[in-house]
Amino acid sequence: MASTAGTEQKRMSYREERQRLPTFEEVLYRRTRPPVDLFNFYLFLQREGAEDVLDFWLDVQQHENLCRAYFKDIRKSGKTIKEDWPQYWDYARKRGSIYGTVLGLGAGKRSTASSGEGGGRDQEKAALSTSGHSRSETPMWAGGAGGAGGGGYEKEAMHKEQEEHPPRSSTPFSFSIGRRSATMSRRASRAPTFIPRDAAITRTDLIASAERIFARYLVPSSDKEIYLPPSLRIHEFPLSSNQLPNPASPEYEFESSTLAQVPDMFHAQKEYVFKAMEQDAFPRFLRAKAFGNLTPVSALFRLCVGLVALWAGLATAFSLIFLDVTPKAKRFFLFIPFTIACLFLVSHQYELDPILVFLNQSETTPFRTMHIREPYVRKLLLGRAVWVTFLITILVIVLTLIFWAVPGHRL
C-alpha cells in the first residue's frame, strides 16, 4: 500500500510540475516522456542527418561520468587525488575543473564562458604558435590558428587535406561527411564504447574513452566528424590506451601533462554542441512533436492521398450535376470523398492527424506510432486536434452544400 501511494504521489507531483513544455536539459537528462523524450529527439536529428552531434554530446557525458567514477573510487580507497594523480591535482587547482566537488576543491568553475580554459590558455597558445619545437611541455588541445606542430598532423599534411576535401561547414547541422583516417579508425575500434564496471576504473580506461571520442568525432574526415569552431578543434591525441606515460621516456613530462587534461578535455566542445542543439534543433523538435504528431514522410503521403480524394470528389460532383442525376439527395454522399480529402489535406497542413491524437498516438517514424505520455503535450495536441476537426467539419459541410445546391443541367 505504501509503495502504491508513493507511486501515485510521484505521478501527481510530476503532472503539477510539468505544466509547460520541457527544457532541452530535461530532454537530454531523460526527465521527459514521449513524444518529447530523448529517443524521439534522436530520431528527429536522424531524419535531418545530424544525429552525430547528439552522439558526441552523449559520449562526452559518458566520458565525464567515467572520470567522475574514477575520482570517487580513489577517494573510497582512502587516497586523495593529490596523492594518486598529482599532475591532475595541480592542473585542476590552477585552471579549475568540472569535478571540483569530487576532487575536494569546492564547486570550482572553469575559467572561460564556454567552460573551457581561460586567458592563461590564450597565452599558452601564443607561446606554442611561436615556438620552434615540435612538442611543448604543455600540449595545446584546442588549436586555432597557429597550432602546435608535430604529432600526427603536420602543417603540410593539413594543407594537403584542405585541398583534397571540401571546406568545412559553419554549423554542426550542415556538416558534410568526408573520408575516415585509417589510423584513427583502428584507434576508434580499439577503444570500447562501454567500460566494464566489474573492476576498478584505471587511467588507461580514461585514455581509451577520450581516444575513442577523438577518433570518432574530431579527426578530419572521420565517419562521424562534427563541426567545431577553430578555437575548439583538437588536432592531435598523442596518448595511447595501451600504456600510461613511462617515467623513463624523454616525452614523460609532455605525456603526463597531456594525460592530466584528459578528464576535462572535451567539456568546452560539449557545451558548444549543447548550445548549438538548444538554439537550432530543439525549437524545431518541439514544434514538430508538441504541436504535431506526423513525420514529414507521413505528411507528404497525406497530401498525395488528399489531392487524389479531392479530385475524385470534384469529378463525382460535376458528374452528378451535368448528368442531372435524381433524386438530388444523392449528392449528399459527396461528403465521403470530401471528408477524406479535407482530413488528409488539413492534416498535412498542420502536420497533425486528429484521429491519431484522439487515439493518444504520435508518429516516431513513418507510419509507426507510440503513446503520448507527456501530460502537457497531450493537452496541447488535444486542443489542436479539436481545432483541426472543427476546421475539417466546416470545410466538408461547405463543399457538400455548395454542390448540393447547384441545379442540375444535363449536357
Salt bridges, closest charged atoms under 4 A:
GLU26 OE2 - ARG18 NH2 3.87
GLU26 OE2 - ARG20 NH2 2.66
GLU48 OE2 - ARG284 NH1 2.22
ASP52 OD1 - LYS224 NZ 2.72
ASP55 OD2 - LYS224 NZ 2.91
ASP59 OD2 - ARG212 NH1 3.21
ASP59 OD2 - ARG216 NH1 3.21
GLU64 OE2 - HIS267 ND1 2.89
GLU64 OE1 - LYS270 NZ 2.87
ASP73 OD2 - ARG197 NH2 3.16
ASP84 OD2 - ARG203 NH2 3.43
ASP90 OD1 - ARG93 NH2 3.31
GLU117 OE2 - ARG110 NH2 3.28
GLU117 OE1 - ARG121 NE 2.39
GLU124 OE1 - ARG95 NH2 2.97
GLU124 OE2 - ARG121 NH1 2.86
GLU164 OE1 - ARG179 NH2 3.99
GLU211 OE2 - ARG187 NE 2.89
GLU211 OE2 - ARG190 NH2 3.15
ASP223 OD2 - ARG180 NH1 3.40
GLU225 OE2 - ARG168 NH1 3.08
ASP264 OD1 - ARG110 NH1 2.79
GLU271 OE2 - HIS267 NE2 3.26
ASP280 OD1 - ARG284 NH2 2.79
ASP353 OD2 - ARG302 NH2 2.78
GLU374 OE2 - ARG18 NH1 2.88
